[in-house]
Amino acid sequence: MKSFSNKQIERSLKKSISNITSQKMSPNILIDYKEKYKMNRNKLFLSLFLTTVTVFVAVLGLGINYYNKNLRINSNITIDVNPSIMLSTNFYNKVIKVKALNDDGEEILKDIDVKNLTVEEAANVIIDELIKESYLEGDGANLLFMVQNNDLVKAQAIEASLLESVNQKLDDEYIAGTVITQVDTIRKNIDEDIKSLMDTYDISYSKALFISNIMEKDATLTIEELATLKISEISKLLSDKNIDIDDIVGHNNDDSMYESAALIQAKKRLAEAEQTKTQAENKAQSLDDELQQQTKAGQNTDAIEKAYEEAEQERIRAEQEVLAAQKSYEEAEKNKGNTTQNTENNQNSNSETTNSTSSSNQKNSTTSSDTNGNGENSTTSSDTNGNGENGADNSASNSNKN
C-alpha cells in the first residue's frame, strides 16, 4: 500500500478546497431553488390562512346562532288587566326582557323577577302578583293578551299554550273571568291613529288595537270612553251591549264571560269539602287500625273507641258537606248555562226586534193584539216573509181562534 506523508495529504486537501470554492454555482440552479422556496412558503401561508378563516367563520357562525336563538327578541307578549306588562322572549320562548307599560305595571314587577322563565311560567308568576294586589277577583278577572311574532304560526302556537296555562291557573285559584287574546306581527311602524291613542292615554299597543277594533263594531262608543276603562270594564260593556268580538280577537273565552263568582265559590267549596272528607276518612281509618291493635293486645280501648267514634262523626259530616257542595255546584253550573242562554236569546231578540221594526216602517203594516194560551198579550206584525206571503193569514188565523 502506498503511503502519503502529512505534507502530501495537506497539499491535496488545500487543492481540493481551492477547486471547490473557485467553481461558480449555475444560475439556473439558483433560480429553481428560489422558486421552490417561494412556492412552499406560499402554500404554507395559504394553508394557515384558510385554516384561520375556517375557524373564524365557524366561531362567528356559532356566535350568531347563539345570539339569534338566545339573546335576540323573537316574540313580544303583552298582558293587560289595568297593569300593562310586556314580556320579550327568545327563540326558545324564554323571557329575556320585561317592561312595564304603565305605572300599575311597574308596581306589579317591582317584587318579582321573571327573566329566564318560560312565557307560561312568567305569566303565572305575574297572575299571582295580580291576585295579591287584588286586580283579579270576583267577576273581574279579565285579561287581554297579545302575542306578536313575525311567524304567525308560531305566534298562534304560543297563544294556545299560554291560553291553556292561564286558564288552568285561574281555575286552580278559583277565579272567574275572561281571557281574550290577540295575535299580530312585531310592527316597526305602528298606524298613526293607534300610536296617537297609545301616547294620549298611556296604554299598550294591544289595548289600543283592541279598542280601535271595538269602535268599528259599535259607532256609538268613543275613544275617551273605552281608553280609560279596565279590561274587566270593557268586557262588561261588551256583554251589556251584546257586542260579538270573535272576529277581532284570536280567542275569546265566552264561557268564562258568564261564569259568575257564585260558580267559582261553589267549585271552591266542593274542592275544600272533598279535601276535608279525605282527611276525615284517613283519620278514622288510622284510629280504627289502632283500635284493632289495642283490642288484640288486650289493652283498655275506652279512649281510642271514643276518639274513633268522634272521627266517624266527622267523616259523616264531611260526606254530607260534600253532597251539599256538589248540589250547590250543580245549581251554579245550571244557572251559568241559563245566563249564557238568556244572553243568546237577548241577542236574537234584539236582532228580531230590529228587523221587525225596520220592516214595519217600510211597509206601514198594522199591528194586532192577541191573547195566547197563557193569557199573555202578544203582538204580531203584518209583514212580508221570504216566500212573498204576507201576515194576513196569521191575522185571519188569530181571528178564527178568537
C-alpha positions as CSV (number, residue, x, y, z in Angstrom):
1,M,0.0,0.0,0.0
2,K,1.3,3.4,-1.0
3,S,1.8,5.7,1.9
4,F,1.4,9.5,2.0
5,S,3.2,11.9,4.1
6,N,1.5,14.5,6.2
7,K,2.6,17.2,3.9
8,Q,1.3,15.4,0.8
9,I,-2.1,15.0,2.5
10,E,-2.2,18.7,3.5
11,R,-1.4,19.8,-0.1
12,S,-4.1,17.5,-1.5
13,L,-6.7,18.9,0.8
14,K,-5.8,22.5,0.1
15,K,-6.0,21.8,-3.6
16,S,-9.4,20.2,-3.3
17,I,-10.8,23.1,-1.2
18,S,-9.4,25.6,-3.6
19,N,-11.1,23.9,-6.6
20,I,-14.5,23.8,-4.8
21,T,-14.5,27.5,-3.8
22,S,-13.3,28.5,-7.2
23,Q,-16.3,26.9,-9.0
24,K,-19.4,29.1,-9.6
25,M,-23.0,27.9,-8.9
26,S,-25.1,27.6,-12.0
27,P,-27.7,30.5,-12.3
28,N,-30.5,28.0,-13.3
29,I,-30.0,26.0,-10.2
30,L,-30.1,29.1,-8.0
31,I,-33.3,30.3,-9.7
32,D,-35.0,26.9,-9.2
33,Y,-34.1,26.9,-5.6
34,K,-35.6,30.3,-5.0
35,E,-38.8,29.5,-6.9
36,K,-39.3,26.3,-4.9
37,Y,-38.8,28.1,-1.7
38,K,-41.2,30.8,-2.6
39,M,-43.9,28.2,-3.7
40,N,-43.5,26.2,-0.5
41,R,-43.8,29.4,1.6
42,N,-46.9,30.5,-0.3
43,K,-48.5,27.1,0.2
44,L,-47.8,27.1,3.9
45,F,-49.2,30.7,4.2
46,L,-52.3,29.8,2.2
47,S,-52.9,26.7,4.3
48,L,-52.6,28.6,7.6
49,F,-54.8,31.4,6.2
50,L,-57.5,29.0,5.1
51,T,-57.4,27.2,8.4
52,T,-57.7,30.6,10.3
53,V,-60.6,31.7,8.1
54,T,-62.4,28.4,8.6
55,V,-62.1,28.6,12.4
56,F,-63.2,32.2,12.4
57,V,-66.3,31.6,10.2
58,A,-67.2,28.6,12.4
59,V,-66.9,30.6,15.6
60,L,-68.7,33.5,14.1
61,G,-71.5,31.2,12.9
62,L,-71.8,29.7,16.3
63,G,-71.9,33.1,17.9
64,I,-74.5,34.5,15.5
65,N,-76.7,31.3,16.0
66,Y,-76.4,31.6,19.8
67,Y,-77.3,35.3,19.6
68,N,-80.3,34.7,17.3
69,K,-81.7,31.9,19.4
70,N,-80.8,33.1,22.9
71,L,-80.4,36.8,23.1
72,R,-82.4,38.2,20.2
73,I,-86.1,39.1,20.7
74,N,-88.3,36.6,18.9
75,S,-91.7,37.3,20.4
76,N,-93.4,40.0,22.4
77,I,-96.3,39.0,24.8
78,T,-98.3,41.9,26.3
79,I,-100.5,41.3,29.4
80,D,-103.2,43.9,30.0
81,V,-105.5,44.0,33.1
82,N,-105.1,47.5,34.1
83,P,-101.5,47.0,34.8
84,S,-99.8,46.6,31.4
85,I,-96.7,44.4,31.1
86,M,-94.7,43.3,28.0
87,L,-92.6,40.1,28.1
88,S,-90.0,39.7,25.3
89,T,-88.9,36.1,24.7
90,N,-86.2,34.4,22.7
91,F,-86.4,31.6,20.1
92,Y,-87.0,29.1,22.9
93,N,-89.8,31.2,24.4
94,K,-87.7,32.1,27.5
95,V,-88.2,35.6,28.8
96,I,-85.1,37.8,28.2
97,K,-86.7,41.2,28.7
98,V,-89.5,42.6,30.9
99,K,-91.0,46.0,30.5
100,A,-93.8,47.8,32.5
101,L,-96.0,49.8,30.1
102,N,-97.7,51.9,32.8
103,D,-97.4,52.8,36.5
104,D,-99.5,49.9,37.7
105,G,-97.3,47.5,35.7
106,E,-94.2,48.9,37.5
107,E,-95.8,48.2,40.8
108,I,-96.5,44.6,39.8
109,L,-93.0,44.0,38.6
110,K,-91.1,45.6,41.5
111,D,-91.1,42.5,43.7
112,I,-90.9,39.7,41.1
113,D,-88.3,38.5,38.6
114,V,-89.5,36.5,35.6
115,K,-86.4,36.5,33.4
116,N,-85.2,33.2,32.1
117,L,-88.6,31.7,32.8
118,T,-90.8,30.3,30.0
119,V,-93.6,32.6,28.9
120,E,-96.2,30.4,30.7
121,E,-94.2,30.3,33.9
122,A,-93.8,34.1,33.8
123,A,-97.5,34.7,33.1
124,N,-98.4,32.6,36.1
125,V,-96.0,34.5,38.4
126,I,-97.5,37.8,37.2
127,I,-101.0,36.4,37.8
128,D,-100.0,35.5,41.3
129,E,-98.9,39.1,41.9
130,L,-102.1,40.5,40.2
131,I,-104.2,38.3,42.6
132,K,-102.1,39.5,45.6
133,E,-102.7,43.1,44.6
134,S,-106.5,42.5,44.1
135,Y,-106.5,43.1,40.4
136,L,-108.1,39.7,39.8
137,E,-111.1,39.0,42.0
138,G,-114.8,38.2,41.8
139,D,-116.1,38.5,38.2
140,G,-113.3,41.0,37.3
141,A,-110.6,38.5,36.4
142,N,-110.4,39.8,32.8
143,L,-107.1,39.6,31.0
144,L,-106.1,40.7,27.5
145,F,-103.1,39.0,25.9
146,M,-101.4,39.9,22.7
147,V,-98.7,37.6,21.1
148,Q,-96.5,39.2,18.5
149,N,-94.2,37.2,16.3
150,N,-93.3,37.6,12.6
151,D,-94.1,33.9,12.2
152,L,-97.8,33.9,12.7
153,V,-97.9,30.1,13.0
154,K,-95.5,30.2,16.0
155,A,-97.5,33.2,17.4
156,Q,-100.6,31.1,17.4
157,A,-98.8,28.1,19.0
158,I,-97.6,30.4,21.8
159,E,-101.1,31.8,22.1
160,A,-102.6,28.3,22.5
161,S,-100.0,27.2,25.1
162,L,-100.4,30.5,27.0
163,L,-104.1,30.3,27.0
164,E,-104.2,26.8,28.3
165,S,-101.7,27.7,31.1
166,V,-103.5,30.9,32.2
167,N,-107.0,29.2,32.2
168,Q,-105.6,26.4,34.3
169,K,-104.0,28.9,36.7
170,L,-107.3,30.9,37.1
171,D,-109.2,27.6,37.6
172,D,-106.7,26.5,40.3
173,E,-107.1,29.8,42.1
174,Y,-110.9,29.6,41.8
175,I,-111.1,32.9,39.8
176,A,-113.8,33.6,37.3
177,G,-113.2,35.9,34.3
178,T,-112.5,36.3,30.7
179,V,-109.3,35.6,28.8
180,I,-109.0,37.4,25.5
181,T,-106.1,37.0,23.1
182,Q,-104.8,38.8,20.0
183,V,-102.2,37.7,17.5
184,D,-100.1,40.1,15.4
185,T,-96.7,40.5,13.9
186,I,-93.9,42.6,15.5
187,R,-94.5,46.0,13.9
188,K,-91.8,48.6,13.5
189,N,-94.2,51.1,12.1
190,I,-97.4,51.5,14.0
191,D,-100.5,53.1,12.5
192,E,-100.6,56.8,13.3
193,D,-104.1,56.6,14.9
194,I,-103.1,53.7,17.1
195,K,-99.9,55.4,18.1
196,S,-101.7,58.5,18.9
197,L,-104.2,56.5,21.1
198,M,-101.2,54.9,22.9
199,D,-99.5,58.2,23.6
200,T,-102.6,60.1,24.6
201,Y,-103.9,57.6,27.1
202,D,-100.7,55.8,28.1
203,I,-101.9,52.4,27.0
204,S,-100.3,49.4,25.3
205,Y,-100.4,48.7,21.6
206,S,-102.5,45.6,22.4
207,K,-105.2,47.6,24.3
208,A,-105.1,50.4,21.7
209,L,-105.7,48.0,18.8
210,F,-108.4,46.2,20.8
211,I,-110.3,49.5,21.5
212,S,-109.9,50.6,17.8
213,N,-111.4,47.3,16.6
214,I,-114.3,47.5,19.1
215,M,-115.2,51.0,17.9
216,E,-115.6,49.6,14.4
217,K,-118.2,47.2,15.8
218,D,-120.2,49.9,17.6
219,A,-120.1,53.5,16.3
220,T,-121.7,54.8,19.5
221,L,-118.6,54.0,21.5
222,T,-115.9,56.7,21.9
223,I,-112.1,56.5,22.4
224,E,-112.4,58.6,25.5
225,E,-115.0,56.2,26.9
226,L,-113.0,53.0,26.2
227,A,-109.4,54.1,26.8
228,T,-109.9,54.8,30.5
229,L,-111.7,51.5,31.2
230,K,-110.0,48.4,32.7
231,I,-110.2,45.3,30.6
232,S,-112.8,43.9,33.1
233,E,-115.0,47.0,32.5
234,I,-114.6,46.7,28.7
235,S,-115.6,43.1,28.9
236,K,-118.7,44.0,30.9
237,L,-119.6,46.8,28.4
238,L,-119.3,44.3,25.5
239,S,-121.6,41.9,27.4
240,D,-124.1,44.6,28.2
241,K,-124.2,45.8,24.6
242,N,-124.2,42.2,23.2
243,I,-121.1,43.0,21.0
244,D,-119.6,40.0,19.4
245,I,-115.8,40.3,19.2
246,D,-115.0,36.8,17.9
247,D,-113.9,38.2,14.6
248,I,-111.5,40.8,16.0
249,V,-109.6,38.6,18.6
250,G,-107.6,35.4,18.4
251,H,-109.6,33.9,21.3
252,N,-112.5,35.0,23.5
253,N,-113.3,32.6,26.3
254,D,-117.1,33.1,26.1
255,D,-117.8,30.6,28.8
256,S,-115.8,32.5,31.4
257,M,-117.6,35.7,30.4
258,Y,-120.7,34.4,32.0
259,E,-119.1,32.4,34.8
260,S,-120.1,34.1,37.9
261,A,-118.3,34.4,41.2
262,A,-121.1,32.1,42.7
263,L,-120.0,29.3,40.4
264,I,-116.3,29.8,41.4
265,Q,-117.2,29.8,45.0
266,A,-119.3,26.7,44.6
267,K,-116.3,25.0,42.9
268,K,-114.0,26.1,45.7
269,R,-116.4,24.9,48.4
270,L,-116.7,21.5,46.7
271,A,-112.9,21.1,46.5
272,E,-112.4,22.0,50.1
273,A,-115.2,19.7,51.2
274,E,-113.7,16.8,49.3
275,Q,-110.3,17.5,50.9
276,T,-111.9,17.6,54.3
277,K,-113.6,14.3,53.6
278,T,-110.4,12.7,52.6
279,Q,-108.7,13.9,55.8
280,A,-111.6,12.7,57.9
281,E,-111.5,9.3,56.2
282,N,-107.8,8.9,56.8
283,K,-108.1,9.9,60.4
284,A,-111.0,7.4,61.0
285,Q,-109.1,4.6,59.3
286,S,-106.0,5.3,61.4
287,L,-107.9,5.2,64.6
288,D,-109.7,2.1,63.5
289,D,-106.4,0.3,62.9
290,E,-105.1,1.5,66.3
291,L,-108.3,0.2,68.0
292,Q,-107.9,-3.2,66.4
293,Q,-104.3,-3.4,67.6
294,Q,-105.2,-2.5,71.2
295,T,-108.1,-5.0,71.2
296,K,-105.7,-7.8,70.1
297,A,-103.2,-6.8,72.7
298,G,-105.9,-6.9,75.4
299,Q,-105.4,-3.2,76.3
300,N,-108.0,-0.8,77.6
301,T,-109.7,0.6,74.5
302,D,-112.1,3.2,76.0
303,A,-110.1,6.2,75.0
304,I,-109.5,5.0,71.5
305,E,-113.1,3.9,71.0
306,K,-114.2,7.4,71.9
307,A,-111.7,9.0,69.6
308,Y,-112.8,6.7,66.8
309,E,-116.5,7.5,67.3
310,E,-115.7,11.2,67.1
311,A,-113.7,10.7,63.9
312,E,-116.5,8.7,62.4
313,Q,-118.9,11.5,63.1
314,E,-116.5,14.0,61.5
315,R,-116.3,11.7,58.5
316,I,-120.1,11.5,58.2
317,R,-120.4,15.3,58.4
318,A,-117.7,15.7,55.8
319,E,-119.6,13.4,53.4
320,Q,-122.7,15.4,54.0
321,E,-120.8,18.6,53.3
322,V,-119.5,17.1,50.0
323,L,-123.1,16.2,48.9
324,A,-124.3,19.7,49.8
325,A,-121.4,21.3,48.0
326,Q,-121.9,19.1,44.9
327,K,-125.6,20.2,44.8
328,S,-124.6,23.9,45.1
329,Y,-122.1,23.5,42.3
330,E,-124.6,21.8,40.0
331,E,-127.1,24.5,40.6
332,A,-124.5,27.2,39.9
333,E,-123.4,25.4,36.8
334,K,-127.1,25.2,35.7
335,N,-127.5,28.9,36.4
336,K,-124.4,29.7,34.3
337,G,-125.9,27.8,31.4
338,N,-129.2,29.8,31.8
339,T,-127.2,33.1,31.9
340,T,-125.5,32.1,28.7
341,Q,-128.7,31.0,27.0
342,N,-130.5,34.2,28.1
343,T,-127.7,36.3,26.7
344,E,-128.0,34.5,23.4
345,N,-131.8,34.9,23.4
346,N,-131.4,38.6,24.1
347,Q,-129.1,38.9,21.2
348,N,-131.6,37.1,18.9
349,S,-134.5,39.0,20.4
350,N,-132.8,42.3,19.8
351,S,-132.0,41.3,16.2
352,E,-135.6,40.2,15.6
353,T,-136.9,43.4,17.1
354,T,-134.7,45.5,14.9
355,N,-135.7,43.6,11.8
356,S,-139.4,43.7,12.7
357,T,-139.3,47.5,13.4
358,S,-137.5,48.1,10.1
359,S,-139.9,46.0,8.2
360,S,-142.9,47.7,9.9
361,N,-141.6,51.1,9.0
362,Q,-141.1,50.2,5.4
363,K,-144.5,48.6,4.8
364,N,-146.7,50.6,7.2
365,S,-148.3,47.3,8.3
366,T,-150.9,47.2,11.1
367,T,-150.3,45.6,14.4
368,S,-153.0,43.5,16.1
369,S,-153.1,42.3,19.7
370,D,-153.8,38.7,20.5
371,T,-154.0,36.6,23.7
372,N,-152.0,33.4,23.8
373,G,-152.8,30.2,25.7
374,N,-151.2,31.5,28.9
375,G,-153.3,34.6,28.9
376,E,-150.4,36.8,28.0
377,N,-150.8,39.5,25.3
378,S,-148.6,39.1,22.3
379,T,-148.1,41.5,19.4
380,T,-147.9,40.3,15.8
381,S,-146.7,42.4,13.0
382,S,-148.1,42.1,9.5
383,D,-145.0,41.7,7.3
384,T,-144.0,40.1,4.1
385,N,-142.0,36.9,4.6
386,G,-139.3,35.4,2.5
387,N,-141.8,33.5,0.4
388,G,-143.8,36.6,-0.6
389,E,-146.7,35.7,1.7
390,N,-148.0,38.4,4.0
391,G,-149.1,38.4,7.6
392,A,-152.8,38.5,6.7
393,D,-153.0,34.7,7.0
394,N,-151.7,34.9,10.6
395,S,-154.3,37.7,11.4
396,A,-157.1,35.5,9.9
397,S,-155.9,32.6,11.9
398,N,-155.9,34.7,15.1
399,S,-159.5,35.9,14.3
400,N,-160.7,32.2,13.9
401,K,-159.1,31.3,17.3
402,N,-160.9,34.2,19.0
